[in-house]
Amino acid sequence: MSRTIRVAHSPDSDDAFMFYALAEGKIDTGELRYEHELADIETLNRRALKGELEVTAVSIHAYAYLAETYALLNSGSSMGDRYGPRLVGRTSPPADPRQASRGRRIAVPGTLTTAYLALRLFQPEFEPVVMPFDRIEDAVEAGEVELGLLIHEGQLTHEERGLPLWTDLGEWWFGETGLPLPLGGNVVRRDLGRTVMDQVARDLKAGIEYALAHRTAALSHASRFNRGIGEARTDRFVAMYVNHWTVDYGERGREAVRELLRRGHAAGIIPHPVAVDFVGVESGAA
């Protein structure tokens, strides 16, 4: 008897690439049938707080509030390896962007996003203005806010719009920790039981490996979600966030998740310590 698993992810080219094989039935998933839903990452974070979905993409920051209901899948991460969310403005970057951003009105794509957590760690004192991620460049350009925190394709397009980079938070984080910045991951609901959770982990990993092995077809699928950045930039953006970290966090990636959440708690942003449980880690891996 087949069982339907609802899988939710954002309508972005990197997530579309990652889920290509599952969405198009390219791999054998046995009795599990995956039904896909699309929504922006902050909406998915909020839905996960209610436990609505069996499997969903979430921000690593949001996982701090989901750990009792969901476990992190060891495949499917979006990791910023010396790059990540970008803080941009309308003026040239100051000599000390960290100090200069203090007290500013900054557009952010949601308070559960990892981008927001990283920005709070970078500069604790600012006024967040929450808005859809794809409105932030417009808001900075129009002067509605002083600075904007860009995720997704905006990381590649802001300079063309005359919005210079103040700080790349992935680069800043690497300087602080020597680790990549874990931005997003996929979670599986614990009440599915260990057998199903393990199969979901295997299916997701197999799907990502299939997409990477069939890159041209997967990119063609992903290009439908690229919001007009063109094929070359889609390829570049996908490569930034679907790579070896996505196949498997690895010991260093798992350490990065724990360190980010530990620092978030130590800074008082996350109100409690977070125990991180990964599903799909191969035997013998740390």
N, C-alpha and C positions, 0 to 999 in steps of 0.2 A: 504494500500500500504506500503510495507516495505521500510525502509531507511537504507542505508549502512553507518556505522560509522567506519572510519579507526582508529584503536588503535595501537599505536607504543610503544614498550618497549624494554629494552635491553635483549640480549640473555643470561640471568643469571638465576641461579636456584631460587633466591628469586622472581624475576619478573615473571618467569614461574609459580611458585607456586601461586602467587597472581592472575594471569590471567587465571589459569587453567580452572575454571568454565566457563568463557566467551569463551575461545578458544575451549573447548570441548562441548559447548552447554548444559551445565548442569543446567542452570537456564532459566526461561522464561523471555525473554527480549522484549516481545510484538512485535511491528512493527520495532524495531531496530535490525539490523544485524551487528555484529561486525566482521570486517576484520582486522587481525593482521599483523603487520609488525615488524621486528626485526632489531635493529641497536644498536651500542654502545652509551652510554649516551651522549657523546660530539657530536656525529652526530645528535642525536635527539634534543639536545639543539639548534644546528645550523639550523635544519629544522624548529623547532618551531619559530625561529626568522623570518622565511619567512612565517609563518602561514600555512604551507603545510598540517598539520594533524588536524583532528577534535579533537582527544584525544591522548595525548602522555605523557609518563614519561619524566620528566625533572629534572635537578638539581635545588634545591631551589635558588642557586645563579643565575642561568639563569633566574628564574622567574622575577628577577628585571628588565629584559629587555623585558619581555613578557606580563606584566600586562595589557597593553591596549588591547591586542588581546585575551588573555586567562584568565580564572579564575582558581584558585586552587580547585580541588575536595577535599572534606573533608575526603575522604577515599583514601588509597593507598600510604601513606607516608612510607618512609624508614627512621627510626629514630634511631640514635645511642644513646642509653641510658647508658651513661658513657663508651662508646666505639665508635670508628669511624675510619676514615682514619688513617693509620699508617705511620709515618715517620721512615724509616729504613736506615741503613748504613752498611758498611762492618766492621766497628770497634765498639768496645764496646761504649755504650752511655756515653757521657761526663757528668760531674756533673751538668752542665747548658746547656741542649740541645738547649734551645731557643737562647742563645747567641752564642753557637757553630755553629748553622746552618746559622748564618748571613753571607751573601756573598757567600754562597755555590751554586754550580750547582745542582739543584734538579729536577729530573724527575717528571713531573706532568701529570695527565691524561686529561688535557684540562683546559683552562683558564675560562671556564664557569661552571666548576664543583664546587660543594660546598666544596669538598676537597681543591681545590685551594684557595677559599675564606677563609676557616678556617686557612689554612697555612699562608696566608697573614696577617690574624689577629694575629696569633701566632708569626710570624717573617716577618715583612714587607720587609726586605732587603735580597733578594736572587735572583739568576738567574734561572728562570724557563726554563726547557727543555721539551717541549710538545711532548708526544709520546703516542701510544695506551696503555691503562692501562695494557694489558697483556704482554707488553714488559719491564715494569719497573723493575721487579726483575732481569731480564737478564741484563739490562743496568747497574744496580748497581753492580751486580756480576762481570761484565766485566770491570768495572772502567770507563765506558763512562760518568757517572755522579758520584757525590760524595754521594748523598742521593737520596732516592726515596720515593714518596708518594703513598702508596698502597690503593686501593679500592677493592671491591669484594673479591673473594676467597683468594687473596694475603694476606689479613689480617690474614689468618689462616695457611699459608704455609711458610712464610718468614724465620722463625727460622730454619726450616729444611734445608734451603738453606744457612745457615750461615750468615743471615742478621739480626743482632740484632735490637731490637726496640729502637728508640731514644725517640719518643713521640707518644702517642695515643691522637689524637686531640679531640676525643669525651670525654675522661677523662679530658683533659685540659679545654675544653669548660665547662664541668660541674663544675669544680673548679672555673671558672670565673663567671658563671651565675647561677648555681644550676639548669640548664635546660638540657634536652636532645638536641642533635645536629641534627637538621632536614636536612637530606642529599638530599633526592629526594622526589618528589611528582608527582602526575598526574594532568594534566591540561585539561580543556575543552574549546574549542573555543567559544568565546562570540557570534559570529554571528549565531550560531545554534538556539539561542533564549532560553528564560528561561525554557519553557516546556521541550524541548529536553535536555538541560543542567541538569535539575533536574532528568530526567529519567536516564541519563547516571550516575549521582551520585548514584541513587538508585541501578542500575544494578551493578556498580563496588563494592559497599558495600556488596550487596547480594552475589556477586561472591567471595569476600574475606572471608566472613563468611562461605560460602559453603566449600571453600578449607580448612579452619581451622577445620571445622566439619568433613571433609573427608580427614584427613591428610595423611593417607597411600597412597591413590590414587593420591592425589595432589603431594606428594613427589615423587612418581613413575614418574609422568609427569615431575616434575622439575629436576629429576636426569639426564634427557637427555641433560641438559644444564649446568652440574656441572663442566665441564672442568677437569675431572679426579680426583676430590678430594674424591671420594668415598661416599657411602650412609650415613655413620655416620656423616661425616663432612658436607654433604649437609643438613642433618637434623639440625645440629647445626647452619649452616650459615643461613638457612631459618628462624630458630627461632630468630636469631638476628635481622632480618629485616622485618619479617612478623609476627605481633603480635597485641596486643591491640591498639598500636599506629596506625597501618595500617588500622584497622577497622574504627577508628575515632581519629583524632588528639587530640580531647578533648581541654579543655580550656588551659591546660599547653602546649600542643603541638602547638596550634595556637600562643600562646605567644612566644614560642621558634622561630617560623618562623619569626615573626615580629621583635624579638630582634636580630636575626642574620642579617637580612637585614638592620635594624637600625644601627647596629655596622659597617656593611660593608660600609654604607653611611658615618657614622661619621669618619671612617678611610680614606675616600677618595677613596676607592676601587670601590664602586658603586657611579656613579656621581650624582644621584638624589634620593630623598626619594621615598620609594615604598609603595603604598597603597595595602594591601593584601585583596583580595576578595575570600572567601571560598564558594563553592557551596555544598549543602547537609548537612549543619549544622541543626540539629533538633531544632525545635521551643523551645526557652527558654535557649538554650545553648549560652555561651558567645563567 
